Amino acid sequence: MPGPSNEAYQILNEDLPIGLIRLQGISLLPNILGKPTKVPHDRLLFSHKERWHSSEFLEDYRYVYACVFTERYRLVWNKIQEVELFDYVNDPRETNNILHEHPELVATLKAWYDAWWEDSRKYMVNDLEQIGTGNFRLRLQHGTPAQWIEKAQKRRK
């Protein structure tokens, strides 16, 4: 299950309650604790934060509030799907859109984002639609995320 809303699950990947979907990826917990990590330095981070009105409109929101991060660059689509590229290492306030200076990089990052989207969309759930219908695909049968974290911390002691 991808996405920023599942970041807590990814951080505690090894401590998910039995019966929940096992996530792909690497636990970020060692990074947070300042321990050696398996997270590669050249990793890509994909983000998409928009909610859509119903599942039939998912594709319309592909590039709404979306971005791809590398170690140095951020390709971002805003609410009206305008595209910008920033070098946040040299421009941390992201004031200079360098989109037109790096067309090959933009094309590569967009291709990576599109591949991530295609791979991830099968897991995307319209929570607004599910809340309205009560048809939750993944119910909190094993407690809340806060309770999962508490249980994981107790197991580590």
SVG drawing of the C-alpha trace seen along z (x, -y; Angstrom):
<svg xmlns="http://www.w3.org/2000/svg" viewBox="-23 -32 48 45">
<polyline fill="none" stroke="black" stroke-width="0.4" points="0.0,0.0 1.8,-3.1 1.5,-6.7 2.3,-9.1 -0.8,-8.2 0.8,-4.8 4.2,-6.1 3.7,-4.9 3.0,-1.4 6.1,-1.5 8.2,-2.8 7.1,0.1 7.0,2.5 8.3,5.4 5.7,4.7 2.4,4.8 -0.4,6.7 -0.9,10.2 -3.5,10.3 -2.7,6.9 -1.1,6.6 2.6,6.9 4.2,3.8 7.0,3.8 10.0,1.7 12.5,1.0 11.6,0.0 12.6,-3.6 12.8,-3.0 16.6,-2.6 16.9,-6.0 14.7,-7.7 16.7,-6.1 20.0,-7.1 21.1,-3.5 22.6,-1.9 20.1,-1.6 19.3,0.4 17.7,-2.7 19.7,-3.4 21.1,-7.0 19.9,-7.2 16.3,-6.2 13.3,-8.0 10.4,-9.3 7.0,-9.6 4.2,-11.6 0.6,-12.1 -1.8,-13.7 -5.0,-14.5 -8.4,-13.0 -10.7,-12.3 -14.5,-12.4 -15.1,-8.8 -13.0,-5.9 -14.1,-6.7 -12.2,-10.0 -8.9,-8.6 -7.0,-9.0 -8.1,-12.7 -6.0,-13.3 -2.8,-11.5 -0.8,-14.8 -2.7,-16.8 -0.4,-17.6 2.1,-15.0 5.9,-15.0 9.0,-12.9 12.1,-13.5 15.7,-12.5 18.7,-13.3 18.8,-16.7 15.7,-17.5 12.0,-17.7 9.6,-17.5 6.2,-18.7 2.7,-19.1 0.5,-21.6 -3.2,-21.7 -3.8,-22.8 -1.3,-20.3 1.4,-22.9 4.8,-21.2 7.9,-22.6 11.4,-21.3 13.6,-22.5 17.1,-21.8 16.4,-21.9 20.1,-21.3 21.2,-24.6 17.8,-26.3 16.3,-25.1 13.4,-27.6 12.5,-26.4 12.3,-29.8 13.8,-29.0 11.9,-26.7 14.5,-25.0 12.1,-22.9 13.2,-24.2 16.9,-23.8 16.6,-20.0 14.1,-18.5 15.7,-15.1 15.6,-14.9 12.0,-16.1 11.1,-13.3 12.9,-10.7 11.3,-11.8 7.9,-11.9 8.4,-8.4 9.4,-7.1 6.4,-8.7 4.1,-7.2 5.5,-3.8 5.0,-4.2 1.5,-5.4 0.6,-2.4 2.1,0.0 0.4,-1.7 -3.0,-2.5 -4.3,1.0 -3.8,0.2 -5.3,-3.3 -8.5,-3.5 -10.9,-6.4 -11.3,-6.8 -14.0,-9.5 -16.1,-7.1 -15.5,-4.2 -16.4,-6.3 -19.6,-7.3 -20.6,-3.7 -18.9,-2.0 -17.2,0.4 -13.7,0.4 -11.3,2.8 -8.9,2.7 -10.6,2.4 -8.8,1.6 -9.5,5.0 -6.3,5.0 -6.5,1.6 -5.4,-1.9 -2.0,-2.8 -1.1,-4.5 -1.8,-1.1 0.3,0.7 3.2,-1.7 2.8,-1.1 2.8,2.7 5.9,2.5 7.7,0.4 6.8,2.9 8.1,5.8 11.5,4.0 12.1,3.5"/>
</svg>
